[in-house]
């Protein structure tokens, strides 16, 4: 779970304009941060099956957002992938 400060920092870092909280860029950035934190949790707690299912849902959701971004705006997609350090 992301704290409010972490979430605000991620949104501020990837927002396209001042009031942007829901663009695909922001959503992918938030999901990536949540996935990283949940992956750390699962390394410590390998039997937590419910959290593993949530992780898989987040990965699928991030993949869908990235696919949308790739088809709609290749430049933003490439910049976001590079910024987050994701590989296709």
N, C-alpha and C positions, 0 to 999 in steps of 0.2 A: 504494500500500500504506500502510495506516495504522500508525503506530507504536503501541506498547502504551500510551504515555501519552495519545495522542490518543484512542485507542479507549476507554480507561478514563474519560476526561473526557466523551466523548459518552454513554457508558452511564450515568454518574453523573448527567448532566444530564437524561436522558430516562427514567430508571428509575421505575417506579411504586412500588416498595418497595426495601428495602436489598439484597436478593439477586436482584433482577430483572435478568436478562441476555438473556432470550429473548422478551419480549413483542413484539407488533407495533409498539409505539411505539419500542422500542429498535432493532429491526431496520430500521425505516424511517429512523431517525436515522443509524444506521451506514451504510446504503446511500447515503443522501444525501451524507454526508461523503465516502465512497469515490467516488461519481459526480463530485463537485466536483473532487477531486484528479485523477481520471483525465481529466476534461475539460481541465484545465490541461495535463496531459501531452500530450494529443492536439493541443492548439493548437501546441505546440512541435514535435511529431512527427506531421505529418498523414498520413504513409504507414504508420503502425503499424496495420495492418489487424487484427491479432490482438487488440490492446487495444481497438479500436473494437468488435469483436464482444463482448468481455467487458463493455464499457460498455452495450451494448444489452441484454445479458442482465440486468445489474444494474437497468437502468431498468424492464424488464419485471417483475422480481421485486419492486421497490419498488411498482410499480403494482398488482400482485396483493395485496400486503400492505395497501396503502391501500384497495383495494376491499373487502377483508375487514373492515378497521376501520370503513369507512363503513357497511357493512351491519350490523355487530354493535353499534357504539356511536358514534352521530353526534357526541356531545359531545367525546369523545376525538379523533375524526377532525378535527373543526373546530379544536380546540385545537392539535393537532399540525401541521396545515397552516399555521395562523397562526404558530406558533412557528418552523417551519422556513422559512417564506416561500415555500411551494410554492403554485402556482395549479393549479386543476383544468382 
